[in-house]
Amino acid sequence: MTCNDSADGSWHVSARWRLRGLHEGIGMYGAPIGKSVEILGITQYRFENGKIVEAWEIYDGLDVMRQLCLGDEPTTEA
């Protein structure tokens, strides 16, 4: 995590995250196949007066598809 204050008094916070789980639900990656997947992402927040007023999120969806289609196991260490 990193955070920076702005001239307007707000704070900008970045959080890198990793999600590990099983592909068990129907959604954007098709029918569930029960494979283990790992999703890497970053979320950006803007705080004003101690509250989140904006948030942006990005994750590597192409890598999730690669893990599901090619049968690769997650490659990062715990």
N, C-alpha and C positions, 0 to 999 in steps of 0.2 A: 504494500500500500504506500502511496505517496499522497501528500496534500500540499496545496499552495493557497495562500490568501491572495485576494484580488484587491485592486484599488477601490472597487465599489463595496468592499466589506464582505463579499461572499467568499466561500472556500470551494476549491476544486479538488476533488479526491478521486484517485484512480486505484482500482483494486483488480489485481490479476487473480484468476481463480481456475480451479480444476474440478470437474464433476466426473465421477465414475459411477457407472450403473449398468443395468441390463436393458436391452432393447425389448421391452415387454408391452408397449402400448402402440396403438394405431396412431399414426401422425404423419408428419412431413417426410419421414424416412421409410414409409411403407408399412406393410404388415409386420407384426412383431416376430422376431426370430430368436429371441432369448440370448443373443450374443452380448458379451461384455464390451462396453464402449467407454471412451474417455473423451470429454469435451474440454478444450482449453478456451478461455475467454478473458475479456477485460470489460469492466464496467466503470464508467466515468460518472461522477455525481457532482452536482453543484448545490451547495448548502447556503441558505440564508436564514439568519436568526435560529440556528440549530436545527433546521428542517431541510429535508431534501426537496428542492424545487424543480430540478431537472435531472434526468438520468439517461445515459446512452449505453448500449451494450453491444458487443460484437463477439462472435465466437467462430470457430473454424468448422463450419458445416461440411465443407468438402472433405475434411479429414474424417468426420463421422461416417460419411458415405463410403470412403475408402475402407474404413474398418469393417463396415457391414458387408460391402460387396466383395472385397478381396479376402475376407476372413482373417485379416491381421488382428493381432491382439494389441492393446494399448502399449506404446513403446516407452513411456516415461517411467522413471523409478518413483517409488513412494517417498 
